[in-house]
Amino acid sequence: MRTLLLHNPTAGNGHPSGEELIDLLASAGFSPEYQSSKKGYKKALRKKWDLILVAGGDGTVTKVARTLEDREKLLAILPVGTANNVASALGLNGEIETIIEGLPSAESKRLDVGLARGPWGKRRFLEAVGFGTIAKAIAHSDGREKPPIGLRVYWGREELQQYLKEATPERYEVDIDGEVFAGEFLLVEIMNLGRTGPALPIASTAAHDDGLFDIIFLFESDRAPMLSWLEDPESEPPPVTVRKGREVRLRWERGHARIDDRVYHPPKKGCAVKITLDDCELRVLVPGVPAQAD
């Protein structure tokens, strides 16, 4: 089996190095070719592989989703990032050693890939496209000194709380499969997965393979409950309004936007944004799950 190990050497904290990962994979019967995700990875992904092992966080997995053209290639995620939202959506929450040991007998799960069209052109995404407070918080975190890796999730949540306290609602008209939802919102998030940003489970009913987005709206009246929820987001579902749909359209006129962790500043003039699922999903090996029916 021709196997590529695509590894982010700077991801996570206290995780195995590239050399250690290769040794662990060898013990499980794999002989991967190593490739850093920092440079040269696009050329490497164009080669013929039977399996691509992605060792990194959400950014590294998303690089593969944006770059990989042959969607028949099998992927396996070794979550060594900070939030690991994509891996969590797939149920990959165990130790790296345990995940690797289970790969030879693992079955594949489908992972939907989103496609956002707008002034940026076309851009694939895995987690979410968002407008408002979360996008603004991510935008203002760029360039700041980051805390230790083990504290970044908590730091990100605290940052979001601060921006949410001061946020001004913006008016959006969001067309979901032909039905328009209009109002003033503190945030609008089109979620492909259940978690986003600093490991926030903001779309508690989202599934990675249902062919639907969860569209999240936060009204001004829910600001205080949302601030309380951010203190302990694992304790209960978030105080947001949720709609599900396959195609989302809106006009972006003001405020920040983001596609996963890529942020876009407010446009000079209003522009249309269309969000759909990409034509082809990814196939990801997940140990300990039943085989997926054709």
N, C-alpha and C positions, 0 to 999 in steps of 0.2 A: 504494500500500500504506500503510494507516494504521499508523504505527509509534510506539510509546512507548519512550522511554529512561528507565528507572527507575535512578537513580544514587545511590550512597552517597557523598556528597562527602568523607567522612572516612576512606574505606577505603584500605588499602594504603599504599605508600610509593613515591614517585617515579613514580606512574602518571598518565596523562593526566587533566586536569581535565574537568569537564562540557563546557565550551566546546570543548576540544580533541577530546573524543570526538565531539561533534556535527560538527566539521569533518572528522574521519576518516570518519564515517558518510556525510557528504555526498559525499565523494570516491568512496565505494562505491555511491552511488546512492540513499541513504536520506535522508528528511527527517523525522527524529523530533521528537515533542513531548517536551520535557524535564520530568521530575518527580523531585524529591528523594525518597529513601526515608525521610527523617526525619519528614515529616509530609504528610498529604494523599494518601498513596499508595493507601490502600484505596479511596477514591472514584475515583481515576484508574484503578485496575485494573478497576473495574466498567464502564468505557466500552468501546465496540466498537473493538477493535484487530485488525489482521491479524498483527502481530508485536510482541512485548514484549521489548525488549533490557534485560537485567538487568546493570548494571555495579556490581559490588561483590564482597564476599566471601560466605562460606557463610551468614552471618546474613541478608544481603539476599536471596539466592536462596530461603532457607527462608521468609522473609516472604511471598514470592510463592506458594510452595507451600501455605502455610497460608491465604492470603487468596483466591487465584484460584478462582472457581467454574466458569468456562467452561474446561474442560480441553482444548477443541478449539483454543484459541489457541496459536499457535506462540511459543516462547520462544527466545531466544539469550542465552548467558551470556558476558559480558565479564569475565573473572576479574581483578579488581583488589584482592582482599582479601589476607589474610595467609597462611592455610593453603590456601584454595581446594580443599577436599576434594571438593566436588561437581563442580567443573569437571575436576579430575584424574580422577575416576571415568569421565567422559565422554570423556576423551582430549584435553581442551582445555588443553594445556600450552605453547602457543606464545606469541609476542608478541601484544599486543593488536592492533597494526596488521595482522599476518598473519591473525589470526582475522577481523577486520572485512573484509579484502579477500576472504576466502573465503566470506563469508555469502551473497552472491547465488547461488552455485551449491551451497550446502550442502544436505544431506539431514537428515531428522530422526531422532533416536534417542529411544527410550522411556526415561523415568526413573521408576522405581517410587517411590511415596509411601507411607510408613508411617502408621499410625494407632494411637495409644496411648490406651487407655481406663483411667481410674483415678480417684483422688480429685480430680484436676484437671479431670475431665470428659473431653472428647475433644480430642486435640491431634495434628495432623499433624506428621510429621518426615521428614527426608531422610537423615540420617546414622545415628543410633542412639538407642536407649533403653538406659540403663546403670544399674547398681547397684554400689556399692562404691567402689573406689579412684579411678577416673577421675572419677566424680561428686563425690567428696569434694574432689579436687584442684581441680575447677572451682569448687566452692562457696567454697573458701577463697581463690581468686584474685580474687573479686569485691571491689571496694573498694580493692585494693592498687594501689600505683603501678606502672604498666606500663612495661616497658623500651621502648627504641626499636622501631619497628615491624619493622625488619629482623631483630631478635633475638627476637621473641616466640615463634616456633616452638621455638627452642632453650631459651628460658626455660620454656616450657610443659612440655617434656620433662624438664627438670631438676626442676621442681616435682613432676611425677608420680613421678619416682624417689624423691624425699624422702618423699612420702606412702606409696609402696609399701613402703619400708623399714620403716615403722612400722605398717602396716595390720594389723588383726586380721581373720582370716577370719570370714565370716558364713555361717550355714546358709541355703540356699535349696532349694526344690523347684520345679523349672522344668518345666512341661508343654509339650512340643513336639509338636504334632499328636497328642496323646493318649499320648505316651510320656514318663514322668517321669524327670528326671535330678536326683538329690538329692545334696547334699554341702555341705561348707564351702568357700567360694570367696573369694578376694581381690577378684575382680570378676566380674560377669556383664554382658555387653554383647550386646544384640540389634542386629546390624548390618544396615543396608540397603545400605550402600556399603562399599568396602574400607578407606577412611581415615576417621579421626575425630579430634577434638581438635586437638592440635598436629601435624597432618599425619602421624598415626601409621598405617601400613599394617597394622593389627592383624587384618584379615580378608582374608588374601591371596587367597582363592578367591572372594570376593564379586563379584557382577555387578550392575550398575545396572538390569537389565531382565529378570532371570530369575524374578521372582515369588516369590523365596525370601529369607528372612533367614539370615544366618550368626550362630549363637548361640555366643558366645565365653565360655569358662570358664577362670579362672586358679586353679589349686590352690596351696596353701601350698608343696608340693614344687617348684613351678616359680617361686617368688619370685626366687631367685638368678639363674636363667637369664633371667628377664624383665628384671631390673635390668641385666644385661649387654647384652641385646638393645636396651634403650633407649639405650645409648651409640651405637649405629649401626643404627637400625631399618630402613635400606634394604638392609642386607647380606644378610639371610636372613629366612625366615618366622619369626613370633613363636612362642615356646614356650607355646602355649595349646592347649586342647582345643576342638574345633569340631564343632558339629552344625548341620544345615540344616533349615529348616522353614517352613511357611506361617503357622502360628498359634502364639503363645506365651502361656502363662498362668502367673502365679505370684502368690504372696501376699507382699506387701511389709510387713514388720514392723519393720525396723530399718535403719539406715544411710541414706546419701544416695541419691537417685535423680536422674537427669537425662534430659531429652528434648532432644537436640542440646545447645545450650549453656544451656538453661533448667534450673536446679537446684531440687530439692524436698527440704526437710529431712525427717528421719525422722518418720513419722506417729505420732500419739498412740495409735492402735490399729491392728492389722493390717488391711490392705485388699487387695482383689483388683485385679490389673492384667492387662489383656488387650491383646495387641499383634498387629495384623493389617496387611495391606496395604489402603490406601484403594481404593475402587471404581474410581477413575480415575487413571491415571498422567499425567505431564506429557510434552509433546513438545518436544524441544530441538534446535534446529538446530546441527549440528556439521560444520564444513568438513572435506572430505577423507574422508568415510565413505560406503560404499555405501548406496543406498536401502534402506529397511526394508520387508520384504514385509508386505502386509496380512494 
